[in-house]
Amino acid sequence: MTRPSQRTRSRKHISKALPGGRTNIHFKREVPKGGGCASCGKPLAGVSPLLPYEIRKVNKTRKSISRIYGGHLCPNCLKIALKQAARTLSVV
C-alpha cells in the first residue's frame, strides 16, 4: 500500500525497472507551470518554473528579473503601463 502522502493526483506515477527484473512505481512531483504576465497572461521569460525546494537552491538572478515589476509583468505590458502613468502624471 502506498503512503497517504503519495495518494494524490499531483504526483506523477512513473514505472521503474528494478535490477531484479521487477517493476516498481515511483512517485514524482509534477513540474509547475511557469509564471505568466498579470496583464496579458503571456509566459514570463527569465523566471524559472521550479518547485519551492528547488527555488531555494537557485541563485537570486534566476528567481526573478531585476527590472521593476520583474516577475509580474512582461516587457510589453510594462512599457504600456509606464506610458499610461506618464500620461496621467503630465495631465495633472
C-alpha positions as CSV (number, residue, x, y, z in Angstrom):
1,M,0.0,0.0,0.0
2,T,1.3,3.4,-0.8
3,R,1.8,6.1,1.8
4,P,-1.1,8.5,2.2
5,S,1.1,11.4,1.1
6,Q,1.6,9.7,-2.2
7,R,-2.1,9.1,-2.9
8,T,-2.7,12.3,-4.8
9,R,-3.0,13.3,-8.4
10,S,-0.4,16.0,-8.0
11,R,2.3,13.3,-8.2
12,K,3.1,11.5,-11.4
13,H,3.3,7.7,-11.3
14,I,6.4,6.5,-13.0
15,S,7.1,2.8,-13.6
16,K,10.8,2.0,-12.9
17,A,12.5,-1.3,-13.8
18,L,14.4,-2.7,-10.8
19,P,17.6,-4.7,-11.0
20,G,15.9,-7.9,-10.1
21,G,13.6,-7.7,-13.1
22,R,10.5,-6.4,-11.2
23,T,8.9,-3.0,-11.9
24,N,8.0,-0.6,-9.2
25,I,6.1,2.6,-9.1
26,H,7.9,5.8,-8.2
27,F,6.0,9.0,-7.4
28,K,7.4,12.2,-8.8
29,R,6.1,15.7,-8.2
30,E,4.9,17.5,-11.3
31,V,6.9,20.4,-12.6
32,P,4.8,23.6,-12.1
33,K,3.8,25.8,-14.9
34,G,6.0,28.9,-15.4
35,G,4.9,32.3,-14.3
36,G,2.8,34.4,-16.5
37,C,2.2,38.1,-17.1
38,A,-0.5,39.5,-14.8
39,S,-1.9,41.7,-17.6
40,C,-1.8,39.6,-20.8
41,G,-1.1,36.1,-19.5
42,K,2.0,35.5,-21.7
43,P,4.7,33.3,-20.2
44,L,7.4,35.3,-18.5
45,A,11.0,34.9,-19.8
46,G,13.7,34.7,-17.2
47,V,11.6,33.2,-14.4
48,S,12.4,29.5,-13.8
49,P,9.4,27.2,-13.3
50,L,10.7,25.3,-10.3
51,L,9.4,23.6,-7.2
52,P,9.8,25.6,-3.9
53,Y,12.6,23.4,-2.6
54,E,14.4,23.9,-5.9
55,I,13.9,27.6,-5.9
56,R,15.6,27.9,-2.5
57,K,18.8,26.3,-4.1
58,V,18.9,28.6,-7.1
59,N,20.7,32.0,-7.0
60,K,18.9,35.3,-7.0
61,T,19.3,36.1,-10.6
62,R,17.4,33.0,-11.7
63,K,14.5,33.7,-9.4
64,S,13.3,37.0,-10.8
65,I,14.1,39.7,-13.3
66,S,15.9,42.8,-12.0
67,R,13.7,45.5,-13.6
68,I,10.6,47.0,-12.0
69,Y,7.6,44.6,-11.9
70,G,10.2,41.9,-12.9
71,G,8.4,38.7,-12.1
72,H,4.9,40.3,-12.5
73,L,4.6,42.0,-16.0
74,C,6.1,41.2,-19.4
75,P,8.2,43.9,-21.0
76,N,5.5,45.0,-23.5
77,C,2.8,45.4,-20.8
78,L,5.3,47.2,-18.6
79,K,6.1,49.7,-21.4
80,I,2.3,50.3,-21.9
81,A,1.8,50.8,-18.1
82,L,4.7,53.2,-17.8
83,K,3.4,55.2,-20.8
84,Q,-0.1,55.4,-19.2
85,A,1.4,56.5,-15.9
86,A,3.5,59.2,-17.6
87,R,0.4,60.5,-19.5
88,T,-1.8,60.7,-16.4
89,L,1.1,62.4,-14.5
90,S,1.6,65.1,-17.1
91,V,-2.1,66.0,-17.3
92,V,-2.4,66.7,-13.6
